[in-house]
Amino acid sequence: LTISEVYTLVNNYYGTKKIDSIGKIPLADYDGPAQIKGFRQAPRGVGFPIMTVVASTWNPRLGYNYGKAFGDSALGLGVSGLWGWAMDNHRSSFFGRANESASEDPVLAGKMIANIVQGFNTRGRYCFLKHFSYYITGWNHRNYGKLCGAVYNTEQGFRETTLKAFRYAFVEGGALGCMTSYEGLGAE
């Protein structure tokens, strides 16, 4: 690969271009854990219930079928990958991504989204989970470039809460990637 070809792989927002030198096909990736391409882009996919509604059923089979239907919507639009679903635990009533996230319980969230990812993958699509791993609010939108703050937790607490949900989704679900959170963890 040339440097310019590598650049096309890492600096695109909605997928990657084809690279003839290695036979790579173009891929289209979109955000939308409730609808492929959201409400601002057309054509867009089917609107699905938000993740908290799906998780509140406690029905892994429903999650699997939800993932398959979501994958059918992506397939129909020529979308290869999805930025979703969010694995972030509900830790505050002010959490801005609660609609994308399944639950405050890491086992419920992990098991449900693992099944959704499995169903989605049956359609030859892939997803990048959100947001590894302690997403609170993301960037401070009033002062771009500065982080909102840090999260403090012990290693054991980290493994028993946030990381547990991600583990289910990656190991059992087969998720292939993850978005970053931009949060500070402790003093880091």
C-alpha positions in Angstrom: 0.0 0.0 0.0 1.1 3.5 -0.7 0.8 6.2 2.0 -2.0 7.9 0.1 -3.9 4.5 0.0 -3.4 4.0 3.7 -4.7 7.5 4.2 -8.0 6.7 2.4 -8.5 3.8 4.9 -8.2 5.9 8.1 -9.5 9.3 7.2 -13.0 8.7 5.9 -16.2 9.3 7.8 -18.6 7.1 6.0 -16.6 4.1 5.0 -13.6 3.4 2.9 -12.8 3.7 -0.8 -11.7 0.8 -3.0 -8.0 0.1 -3.4 -7.3 -1.6 -6.7 -3.7 -2.5 -5.8 -4.9 -5.0 -3.2 -8.4 -5.7 -4.6 -10.2 -4.0 -1.7 -13.8 -3.2 -2.4 -15.4 0.1 -1.3 -17.3 -0.1 2.1 -20.0 2.2 3.3 -20.3 2.6 7.1 -23.0 4.7 8.8 -24.1 5.8 12.2 -27.5 4.8 13.3 -28.3 2.4 16.1 -32.0 3.0 15.6 -32.1 3.6 11.8 -29.5 3.3 9.0 -28.5 6.8 7.9 -30.8 8.4 10.5 -33.3 11.1 9.6 -31.0 13.5 7.7 -29.9 11.3 4.8 -31.9 9.7 2.1 -32.5 7.0 1.2 -32.6 5.8 4.8 -33.5 2.6 6.5 -36.3 1.4 8.6 -36.8 3.1 11.9 -36.4 0.6 14.8 -37.2 0.8 18.5 -34.5 2.4 20.6 -32.1 0.0 22.4 -33.6 0.6 25.9 -37.0 -0.7 24.6 -35.4 -3.7 23.0 -33.4 -4.6 26.1 -36.4 -4.1 28.3 -38.0 -7.2 26.7 -35.2 -9.4 28.2 -35.7 -11.6 25.1 -32.4 -12.6 23.4 -34.2 -14.3 20.5 -36.0 -11.0 19.8 -32.6 -9.3 19.9 -31.3 -11.8 17.4 -34.2 -11.2 15.0 -33.9 -7.4 15.5 -30.3 -7.7 14.4 -31.3 -9.7 11.3 -33.9 -7.2 10.4 -31.5 -4.3 10.9 -29.0 -6.2 8.7 -31.6 -6.5 6.0 -32.2 -2.8 6.1 -28.4 -2.2 5.8 -28.1 -4.7 3.0 -30.9 -3.1 1.1 -29.2 0.3 1.3 -25.8 -1.0 0.3 -24.4 -0.3 3.8 -21.5 -2.5 4.9 -21.1 -1.5 8.5 -22.8 0.2 11.4 -21.6 2.5 14.1 -23.6 1.0 16.9 -24.9 -0.4 19.1 -23.8 1.5 22.3 -22.5 -0.6 25.2 -22.4 2.3 27.6 -24.0 1.6 30.9 -26.7 4.0 32.1 -25.0 5.7 35.0 -26.9 9.0 35.1 -30.3 10.4 34.2 -28.3 13.0 32.2 -26.6 10.5 30.0 -27.0 11.7 26.5 -26.7 8.3 24.7 -29.3 6.4 26.8 -31.4 5.8 23.8 -28.5 4.0 22.1 -27.5 2.0 25.1 -29.3 -1.1 26.4 -29.3 -0.9 30.2 -27.5 0.0 33.5 -26.9 -3.7 33.9 -23.9 -5.0 32.1 -25.2 -8.6 31.8 -28.5 -7.6 30.3 -26.8 -5.1 27.9 -24.1 -7.5 26.9 -26.3 -10.5 26.3 -28.9 -8.5 24.4 -26.4 -6.7 22.2 -24.4 -9.9 21.6 -27.6 -11.4 20.1 -28.3 -8.3 18.1 -24.8 -8.4 16.7 -25.1 -12.1 15.8 -28.3 -11.4 13.9 -26.7 -8.4 12.1 -23.7 -10.5 11.2 -25.8 -13.1 9.5 -26.5 -10.6 6.7 -22.8 -10.2 5.9 -22.7 -6.8 7.7 -20.4 -5.7 10.5 -20.7 -3.3 13.4 -18.5 -1.1 15.6 -19.7 -0.9 19.1 -19.9 2.4 20.9 -18.0 3.8 23.0 -15.1 2.1 24.5 -15.4 2.2 27.3 -16.5 4.8 29.8 -18.4 7.2 27.6 -20.2 9.9 29.6 -20.9 12.9 27.4 -18.0 13.0 24.9 -16.6 16.3 23.9 -17.5 19.5 25.6 -19.5 21.1 22.9 -19.1 24.5 24.3 -15.3 24.3 24.2 -14.2 21.9 21.4 -11.0 20.1 22.0 -11.3 19.7 25.7 -12.5 16.5 27.4 -15.5 16.6 29.7 -13.8 14.9 32.5 -12.5 11.7 33.9 -14.1 8.6 35.4 -12.6 7.0 38.4 -13.0 3.3 39.2 -11.0 0.3 40.4 -9.8 -2.3 38.0 -12.2 -4.8 39.5 -15.1 -2.4 39.2 -14.2 -1.7 35.6 -14.2 -5.4 34.8 -17.5 -6.1 36.6 -19.4 -3.2 35.0 -18.5 -1.7 31.7 -16.0 -4.2 30.4 -18.4 -7.1 31.1 -20.9 -5.8 28.6 -18.3 -5.3 25.9 -16.9 -8.8 26.5 -20.3 -10.4 25.8 -20.7 -8.4 22.7 -17.3 -9.1 21.3 -16.8 -12.8 22.4 -20.4 -14.1 22.1 -21.7 -11.6 19.6 -18.8 -11.3 17.2 -18.5 -7.5 17.0 -15.5 -6.6 14.9 -14.6 -3.1 16.1 -15.3 -0.3 18.6 -15.4 3.5 18.7 -13.4 5.4 21.2 -15.0 7.3 24.1 -12.7 10.4 24.4 -13.1 10.2 28.2 -10.4 10.3 30.8 -10.0 7.2 33.0 -8.6 8.3 36.3 -5.6 10.5 35.8 -5.0 9.2 32.3 
